[in-house]
């Protein structure tokens, strides 16, 4: 069982795809890390030796920001944008799309799937007497 920065890496997958389960490591960065630590990308995690896992852990922890440290940095950047009240900071504060997307129809992922239509606001008609 390989554990890096408190994250358990899946053992039955290739090492290239297993590393992507760590926040902050995608496929490109996983390739770069494996080349630095001289590990074949086709090997499975369960087939790695102790020496290779040590090298892998040393490369990741020494050179890259991942998991908690990266999350803290991202939150710090967003907080800074909110404090200086720039456009992106205001959009983050309101919970709206930040990067220029339209909001009339397609911003449900950011807003939390809130459906605002006239039909849902309209009251039921009174029953006839």
PyMOL CGO cylinders between C-alpha atoms (Angstrom):
from pymol import cmd
from pymol.cgo import CYLINDER

trace = [
    CYLINDER, 0.00, 0.00, 0.00, 1.56, 3.25, -1.20, 0.3, 1, 1, 1, 1, 1, 1,
    CYLINDER, 1.56, 3.25, -1.20, 0.71, 6.35, 0.82, 0.3, 1, 1, 1, 1, 1, 1,
    CYLINDER, 0.71, 6.35, 0.82, 1.85, 9.84, -0.21, 0.3, 1, 1, 1, 1, 1, 1,
    CYLINDER, 1.85, 9.84, -0.21, 0.94, 12.95, 1.82, 0.3, 1, 1, 1, 1, 1, 1,
    CYLINDER, 0.94, 12.95, 1.82, -1.77, 10.98, 3.61, 0.3, 1, 1, 1, 1, 1, 1,
    CYLINDER, -1.77, 10.98, 3.61, -3.44, 9.80, 0.38, 0.3, 1, 1, 1, 1, 1, 1,
    CYLINDER, -3.44, 9.80, 0.38, -3.68, 6.08, -0.33, 0.3, 1, 1, 1, 1, 1, 1,
    CYLINDER, -3.68, 6.08, -0.33, -2.76, 5.39, -3.94, 0.3, 1, 1, 1, 1, 1, 1,
    CYLINDER, -2.76, 5.39, -3.94, -4.87, 2.71, -5.75, 0.3, 1, 1, 1, 1, 1, 1,
    CYLINDER, -4.87, 2.71, -5.75, -2.75, -0.43, -6.17, 0.3, 1, 1, 1, 1, 1, 1,
    CYLINDER, -2.75, -0.43, -6.17, -4.34, -2.23, -9.12, 0.3, 1, 1, 1, 1, 1, 1,
    CYLINDER, -4.34, -2.23, -9.12, -3.90, 0.64, -11.59, 0.3, 1, 1, 1, 1, 1, 1,
    CYLINDER, -3.90, 0.64, -11.59, -0.89, 1.73, -13.58, 0.3, 1, 1, 1, 1, 1, 1,
    CYLINDER, -0.89, 1.73, -13.58, 1.27, 4.16, -11.65, 0.3, 1, 1, 1, 1, 1, 1,
    CYLINDER, 1.27, 4.16, -11.65, 0.61, 6.92, -14.19, 0.3, 1, 1, 1, 1, 1, 1,
    CYLINDER, 0.61, 6.92, -14.19, -3.13, 6.90, -13.49, 0.3, 1, 1, 1, 1, 1, 1,
    CYLINDER, -3.13, 6.90, -13.49, -2.83, 6.14, -9.79, 0.3, 1, 1, 1, 1, 1, 1,
    CYLINDER, -2.83, 6.14, -9.79, -0.85, 9.31, -9.14, 0.3, 1, 1, 1, 1, 1, 1,
    CYLINDER, -0.85, 9.31, -9.14, -3.72, 11.39, -10.52, 0.3, 1, 1, 1, 1, 1, 1,
    CYLINDER, -3.72, 11.39, -10.52, -5.77, 10.52, -7.42, 0.3, 1, 1, 1, 1, 1, 1,
    CYLINDER, -5.77, 10.52, -7.42, -3.62, 13.07, -5.56, 0.3, 1, 1, 1, 1, 1, 1,
    CYLINDER, -3.62, 13.07, -5.56, -5.01, 16.62, -5.64, 0.3, 1, 1, 1, 1, 1, 1,
    CYLINDER, -5.01, 16.62, -5.64, -2.70, 18.74, -7.77, 0.3, 1, 1, 1, 1, 1, 1,
    CYLINDER, -2.70, 18.74, -7.77, -1.27, 15.93, -9.93, 0.3, 1, 1, 1, 1, 1, 1,
    CYLINDER, -1.27, 15.93, -9.93, -2.71, 15.39, -13.39, 0.3, 1, 1, 1, 1, 1, 1,
    CYLINDER, -2.71, 15.39, -13.39, -1.51, 13.11, -16.17, 0.3, 1, 1, 1, 1, 1, 1,
    CYLINDER, -1.51, 13.11, -16.17, 1.14, 15.50, -17.46, 0.3, 1, 1, 1, 1, 1, 1,
    CYLINDER, 1.14, 15.50, -17.46, 2.65, 16.10, -14.03, 0.3, 1, 1, 1, 1, 1, 1,
    CYLINDER, 2.65, 16.10, -14.03, 2.46, 12.37, -13.25, 0.3, 1, 1, 1, 1, 1, 1,
    CYLINDER, 2.46, 12.37, -13.25, 4.49, 11.66, -16.42, 0.3, 1, 1, 1, 1, 1, 1,
    CYLINDER, 4.49, 11.66, -16.42, 7.05, 14.27, -15.40, 0.3, 1, 1, 1, 1, 1, 1,
    CYLINDER, 7.05, 14.27, -15.40, 7.33, 12.84, -11.87, 0.3, 1, 1, 1, 1, 1, 1,
    CYLINDER, 7.33, 12.84, -11.87, 7.79, 9.28, -13.17, 0.3, 1, 1, 1, 1, 1, 1,
    CYLINDER, 7.79, 9.28, -13.17, 10.53, 10.39, -15.57, 0.3, 1, 1, 1, 1, 1, 1,
    CYLINDER, 10.53, 10.39, -15.57, 12.34, 12.18, -12.72, 0.3, 1, 1, 1, 1, 1, 1,
    CYLINDER, 12.34, 12.18, -12.72, 12.17, 9.09, -10.51, 0.3, 1, 1, 1, 1, 1, 1,
    CYLINDER, 12.17, 9.09, -10.51, 13.04, 6.66, -13.39, 0.3, 1, 1, 1, 1, 1, 1,
    CYLINDER, 13.04, 6.66, -13.39, 9.92, 4.49, -13.06, 0.3, 1, 1, 1, 1, 1, 1,
    CYLINDER, 9.92, 4.49, -13.06, 8.22, 2.85, -16.05, 0.3, 1, 1, 1, 1, 1, 1,
    CYLINDER, 8.22, 2.85, -16.05, 4.75, 4.31, -16.64, 0.3, 1, 1, 1, 1, 1, 1,
    CYLINDER, 4.75, 4.31, -16.64, 3.24, 0.91, -17.47, 0.3, 1, 1, 1, 1, 1, 1,
    CYLINDER, 3.24, 0.91, -17.47, 4.04, -0.68, -14.09, 0.3, 1, 1, 1, 1, 1, 1,
    CYLINDER, 4.04, -0.68, -14.09, 1.35, -1.17, -11.52, 0.3, 1, 1, 1, 1, 1, 1,
    CYLINDER, 1.35, -1.17, -11.52, 1.63, 0.30, -8.04, 0.3, 1, 1, 1, 1, 1, 1,
    CYLINDER, 1.63, 0.30, -8.04, 1.64, -3.11, -6.37, 0.3, 1, 1, 1, 1, 1, 1,
    CYLINDER, 1.64, -3.11, -6.37, 4.74, -4.10, -8.40, 0.3, 1, 1, 1, 1, 1, 1,
    CYLINDER, 4.74, -4.10, -8.40, 6.91, -1.20, -7.18, 0.3, 1, 1, 1, 1, 1, 1,
    CYLINDER, 6.91, -1.20, -7.18, 9.86, -1.90, -4.90, 0.3, 1, 1, 1, 1, 1, 1,
    CYLINDER, 9.86, -1.90, -4.90, 10.57, -0.04, -1.65, 0.3, 1, 1, 1, 1, 1, 1,
    CYLINDER, 10.57, -0.04, -1.65, 13.42, 1.85, -3.33, 0.3, 1, 1, 1, 1, 1, 1,
    CYLINDER, 13.42, 1.85, -3.33, 11.13, 3.07, -6.13, 0.3, 1, 1, 1, 1, 1, 1,
    CYLINDER, 11.13, 3.07, -6.13, 8.38, 4.12, -3.75, 0.3, 1, 1, 1, 1, 1, 1,
    CYLINDER, 8.38, 4.12, -3.75, 10.93, 6.03, -1.68, 0.3, 1, 1, 1, 1, 1, 1,
    CYLINDER, 10.93, 6.03, -1.68, 12.25, 7.80, -4.78, 0.3, 1, 1, 1, 1, 1, 1,
    CYLINDER, 12.25, 7.80, -4.78, 8.72, 8.62, -5.89, 0.3, 1, 1, 1, 1, 1, 1,
    CYLINDER, 8.72, 8.62, -5.89, 7.78, 10.01, -2.48, 0.3, 1, 1, 1, 1, 1, 1,
    CYLINDER, 7.78, 10.01, -2.48, 10.99, 12.06, -2.33, 0.3, 1, 1, 1, 1, 1, 1,
    CYLINDER, 10.99, 12.06, -2.33, 10.39, 13.61, -5.78, 0.3, 1, 1, 1, 1, 1, 1,
    CYLINDER, 10.39, 13.61, -5.78, 6.76, 14.49, -5.06, 0.3, 1, 1, 1, 1, 1, 1,
    CYLINDER, 6.76, 14.49, -5.06, 7.22, 15.88, -1.56, 0.3, 1, 1, 1, 1, 1, 1,
    CYLINDER, 7.22, 15.88, -1.56, 10.38, 17.77, -2.42, 0.3, 1, 1, 1, 1, 1, 1,
    CYLINDER, 10.38, 17.77, -2.42, 9.42, 19.50, -5.65, 0.3, 1, 1, 1, 1, 1, 1,
    CYLINDER, 9.42, 19.50, -5.65, 5.64, 19.91, -5.91, 0.3, 1, 1, 1, 1, 1, 1,
    CYLINDER, 5.64, 19.91, -5.91, 2.80, 21.48, -3.96, 0.3, 1, 1, 1, 1, 1, 1,
    CYLINDER, 2.80, 21.48, -3.96, 0.01, 18.97, -3.51, 0.3, 1, 1, 1, 1, 1, 1,
    CYLINDER, 0.01, 18.97, -3.51, -3.04, 18.32, -1.34, 0.3, 1, 1, 1, 1, 1, 1,
    CYLINDER, -3.04, 18.32, -1.34, -3.31, 20.60, 1.73, 0.3, 1, 1, 1, 1, 1, 1,
    CYLINDER, -3.31, 20.60, 1.73, -0.56, 23.02, 0.82, 0.3, 1, 1, 1, 1, 1, 1,
    CYLINDER, -0.56, 23.02, 0.82, -1.99, 23.56, -2.68, 0.3, 1, 1, 1, 1, 1, 1,
    CYLINDER, -1.99, 23.56, -2.68, -5.56, 23.92, -1.38, 0.3, 1, 1, 1, 1, 1, 1,
    CYLINDER, -5.56, 23.92, -1.38, -4.41, 26.53, 1.15, 0.3, 1, 1, 1, 1, 1, 1,
    CYLINDER, -4.41, 26.53, 1.15, -2.62, 28.49, -1.56, 0.3, 1, 1, 1, 1, 1, 1,
    CYLINDER, -2.62, 28.49, -1.56, -5.66, 28.49, -3.85, 0.3, 1, 1, 1, 1, 1, 1,
    CYLINDER, -5.66, 28.49, -3.85, -7.93, 29.63, -1.00, 0.3, 1, 1, 1, 1, 1, 1,
    CYLINDER, -7.93, 29.63, -1.00, -5.41, 32.34, -0.10, 0.3, 1, 1, 1, 1, 1, 1,
    CYLINDER, -5.41, 32.34, -0.10, -5.41, 33.61, -3.69, 0.3, 1, 1, 1, 1, 1, 1,
    CYLINDER, -5.41, 33.61, -3.69, -9.22, 33.72, -3.80, 0.3, 1, 1, 1, 1, 1, 1,
    CYLINDER, -9.22, 33.72, -3.80, -9.31, 35.52, -0.44, 0.3, 1, 1, 1, 1, 1, 1,
    CYLINDER, -9.31, 35.52, -0.44, -6.84, 38.11, -1.76, 0.3, 1, 1, 1, 1, 1, 1,
    CYLINDER, -6.84, 38.11, -1.76, -9.04, 38.71, -4.82, 0.3, 1, 1, 1, 1, 1, 1,
    CYLINDER, -9.04, 38.71, -4.82, -12.06, 39.23, -2.55, 0.3, 1, 1, 1, 1, 1, 1,
    CYLINDER, -12.06, 39.23, -2.55, -10.18, 41.64, -0.29, 0.3, 1, 1, 1, 1, 1, 1,
    CYLINDER, -10.18, 41.64, -0.29, -9.03, 43.91, -3.11, 0.3, 1, 1, 1, 1, 1, 1,
    CYLINDER, -9.03, 43.91, -3.11, -12.59, 43.78, -4.54, 0.3, 1, 1, 1, 1, 1, 1,
    CYLINDER, -12.59, 43.78, -4.54, -11.55, 43.09, -8.10, 0.3, 1, 1, 1, 1, 1, 1,
    CYLINDER, -11.55, 43.09, -8.10, -14.03, 41.67, -10.62, 0.3, 1, 1, 1, 1, 1, 1,
    CYLINDER, -14.03, 41.67, -10.62, -12.96, 38.07, -10.11, 0.3, 1, 1, 1, 1, 1, 1,
    CYLINDER, -12.96, 38.07, -10.11, -13.12, 38.49, -6.34, 0.3, 1, 1, 1, 1, 1, 1,
    CYLINDER, -13.12, 38.49, -6.34, -16.66, 39.85, -6.49, 0.3, 1, 1, 1, 1, 1, 1,
    CYLINDER, -16.66, 39.85, -6.49, -17.74, 36.97, -8.72, 0.3, 1, 1, 1, 1, 1, 1,
    CYLINDER, -17.74, 36.97, -8.72, -16.23, 34.47, -6.26, 0.3, 1, 1, 1, 1, 1, 1,
    CYLINDER, -16.23, 34.47, -6.26, -18.03, 36.18, -3.38, 0.3, 1, 1, 1, 1, 1, 1,
    CYLINDER, -18.03, 36.18, -3.38, -21.40, 36.07, -5.17, 0.3, 1, 1, 1, 1, 1, 1,
    CYLINDER, -21.40, 36.07, -5.17, -20.96, 32.47, -6.26, 0.3, 1, 1, 1, 1, 1, 1,
    CYLINDER, -20.96, 32.47, -6.26, -21.15, 33.24, -9.96, 0.3, 1, 1, 1, 1, 1, 1,
    CYLINDER, -21.15, 33.24, -9.96, -18.95, 32.13, -12.88, 0.3, 1, 1, 1, 1, 1, 1,
    CYLINDER, -18.95, 32.13, -12.88, -15.59, 33.88, -12.72, 0.3, 1, 1, 1, 1, 1, 1,
    CYLINDER, -15.59, 33.88, -12.72, -14.11, 33.47, -16.17, 0.3, 1, 1, 1, 1, 1, 1,
    CYLINDER, -14.11, 33.47, -16.17, -16.57, 35.36, -18.36, 0.3, 1, 1, 1, 1, 1, 1,
    CYLINDER, -16.57, 35.36, -18.36, -19.21, 32.69, -18.97, 0.3, 1, 1, 1, 1, 1, 1,
    CYLINDER, -19.21, 32.69, -18.97, -22.81, 33.65, -19.68, 0.3, 1, 1, 1, 1, 1, 1,
    CYLINDER, -22.81, 33.65, -19.68, -25.16, 33.35, -16.74, 0.3, 1, 1, 1, 1, 1, 1,
    CYLINDER, -25.16, 33.35, -16.74, -28.56, 33.56, -18.37, 0.3, 1, 1, 1, 1, 1, 1,
    CYLINDER, -28.56, 33.56, -18.37, -28.84, 29.88, -19.20, 0.3, 1, 1, 1, 1, 1, 1,
    CYLINDER, -28.84, 29.88, -19.20, -25.76, 27.84, -18.33, 0.3, 1, 1, 1, 1, 1, 1,
    CYLINDER, -25.76, 27.84, -18.33, -24.26, 28.53, -14.94, 0.3, 1, 1, 1, 1, 1, 1,
    CYLINDER, -24.26, 28.53, -14.94, -25.96, 25.81, -12.96, 0.3, 1, 1, 1, 1, 1, 1,
    CYLINDER, -25.96, 25.81, -12.96, -22.76, 24.11, -11.83, 0.3, 1, 1, 1, 1, 1, 1,
    CYLINDER, -22.76, 24.11, -11.83, -21.52, 27.25, -10.11, 0.3, 1, 1, 1, 1, 1, 1,
    CYLINDER, -21.52, 27.25, -10.11, -24.89, 28.35, -8.75, 0.3, 1, 1, 1, 1, 1, 1,
    CYLINDER, -24.89, 28.35, -8.75, -25.74, 24.92, -7.40, 0.3, 1, 1, 1, 1, 1, 1,
    CYLINDER, -25.74, 24.92, -7.40, -28.41, 23.85, -9.92, 0.3, 1, 1, 1, 1, 1, 1,
    CYLINDER, -28.41, 23.85, -9.92, -30.85, 26.56, -8.85, 0.3, 1, 1, 1, 1, 1, 1,
    CYLINDER, -30.85, 26.56, -8.85, -33.71, 26.72, -11.35, 0.3, 1, 1, 1, 1, 1, 1,
    CYLINDER, -33.71, 26.72, -11.35, -35.21, 30.18, -11.44, 0.3, 1, 1, 1, 1, 1, 1,
    CYLINDER, -35.21, 30.18, -11.44, -38.17, 30.29, -13.78, 0.3, 1, 1, 1, 1, 1, 1,
    CYLINDER, -38.17, 30.29, -13.78, -41.44, 32.15, -13.75, 0.3, 1, 1, 1, 1, 1, 1,
    CYLINDER, -41.44, 32.15, -13.75, -43.41, 28.94, -13.38, 0.3, 1, 1, 1, 1, 1, 1,
    CYLINDER, -43.41, 28.94, -13.38, -41.69, 28.04, -10.12, 0.3, 1, 1, 1, 1, 1, 1,
    CYLINDER, -41.69, 28.04, -10.12, -42.31, 31.51, -8.69, 0.3, 1, 1, 1, 1, 1, 1,
    CYLINDER, -42.31, 31.51, -8.69, -45.96, 31.80, -9.76, 0.3, 1, 1, 1, 1, 1, 1,
    CYLINDER, -45.96, 31.80, -9.76, -48.56, 30.97, -7.11, 0.3, 1, 1, 1, 1, 1, 1,
    CYLINDER, -48.56, 30.97, -7.11, -51.31, 28.46, -7.75, 0.3, 1, 1, 1, 1, 1, 1,
    CYLINDER, -51.31, 28.46, -7.75, -54.56, 29.94, -9.02, 0.3, 1, 1, 1, 1, 1, 1,
    CYLINDER, -54.56, 29.94, -9.02, -57.40, 30.08, -6.45, 0.3, 1, 1, 1, 1, 1, 1,
    CYLINDER, -57.40, 30.08, -6.45, -59.93, 27.28, -6.72, 0.3, 1, 1, 1, 1, 1, 1,
    CYLINDER, -59.93, 27.28, -6.72, -63.33, 28.24, -8.26, 0.3, 1, 1, 1, 1, 1, 1,
    CYLINDER, -63.33, 28.24, -8.26, -66.27, 28.49, -5.82, 0.3, 1, 1, 1, 1, 1, 1,
]
cmd.load_cgo(trace, "trace")
